[in-house]
Amino acid sequence: MQPEGRGRRGEGECSPRYKGAQTFRRGRALEFYRQLETKRDTLKKQLAVPELQSIHPVIAGELKATEAIMNDFVALFQLNEFLENAQQED
């Protein structure tokens, strides 16, 4: 049996004692997501560069993979509400 105030992982709710760490981790997750957004934007720009036409399939594949990672990352870390709030603030 668990001591009161401590939940098992995966139960969704944490005690107030762990909220700071959870917020810190979520902040780091959001920063990593922003880095993925930058990589995605760079790949999109590269698709439009005529000089890179010969490697267009490679860039398109990397773009597709990056977007899949972003979608998985959002789902895994439950970032939907945080990303929506960030977009509304911009």
C-alpha atoms as one frame of an Amber mdcrd trajectory, in Angstrom:
protein
   0.000   0.000   0.000   1.221   3.471  -0.900   1.671   6.232   1.692  -1.046
   8.878   1.554  -0.280  11.776  -0.780   1.767   9.689  -3.166   0.166   8.222
  -6.241   1.498   5.488  -8.414   2.812   6.459 -11.817   0.195   6.613 -14.490
  -2.668   7.502 -12.179  -2.844  11.010 -13.597  -2.794  13.060 -10.402   0.344
  13.951  -8.510   0.640  15.288  -5.018   1.383  19.017  -4.708   4.918  18.086
  -3.697   5.663  16.854  -7.210   3.930  19.635  -9.193   7.131  21.682  -9.515
   9.041  18.804 -11.055   6.141  17.997 -13.359   5.960  21.630 -14.512   9.708
  21.680 -15.114   9.544  18.490 -17.188   6.578  19.793 -19.178   8.516  22.997
 -19.873  11.454  20.984 -21.160   9.087  18.880 -23.291   7.598  22.044 -24.792
  11.067  23.397 -25.560  11.979  20.159 -27.327   8.726  20.376 -29.300   9.656
  23.900 -30.384  13.000  22.559 -31.607  11.117  19.969 -33.664   8.954  22.770
 -35.094  12.106  24.616 -36.168  13.446  21.488 -37.865  10.110  20.964 -39.622
  10.066  24.568 -40.855  13.634  24.235 -42.129  12.749  21.069 -44.051   9.722
  22.795 -45.590  11.922  25.661 -46.756  14.432  23.207 -48.218  11.663  21.609
 -50.291  11.189  24.948 -52.060  14.882  25.409 -52.927  15.498  24.531 -56.595
  19.103  23.533 -55.928  17.905  20.742 -53.631  15.471  19.282 -56.160  17.658
  16.200 -56.640  17.253  15.206 -52.974  13.588  16.229 -52.763  12.448  12.657
 -51.869  14.918  12.498 -48.976  13.825  15.877 -47.600  10.154  14.941 -47.977
  10.810  11.698 -46.084  12.573  13.555 -43.280   9.720  16.042 -43.105   7.153
  13.265 -42.856   9.188  11.509 -40.148   9.629  14.742 -38.180   5.895  15.441
 -38.276   5.160  11.885 -37.108   7.566  12.326 -34.185   5.902  15.628 -33.313
   2.446  14.016 -33.305   3.642  11.114 -31.162   5.409  13.503 -28.784   2.267
  15.622 -28.298   0.190  12.519 -27.607   2.728  10.930 -25.261   3.287  14.021
 -23.134  -0.317  15.254 -23.422   0.755  18.655 -24.720  -2.419  19.527 -26.658
  -3.778  22.039 -24.138  -0.380  23.667 -23.619   0.207  24.085 -27.348  -3.281
  25.534 -27.826  -2.664  28.039 -25.014   0.718  28.993 -26.498  -0.854  29.581
 -29.927  -3.558  31.789 -28.414  -0.922  33.884 -26.655   1.019  34.476 -29.910
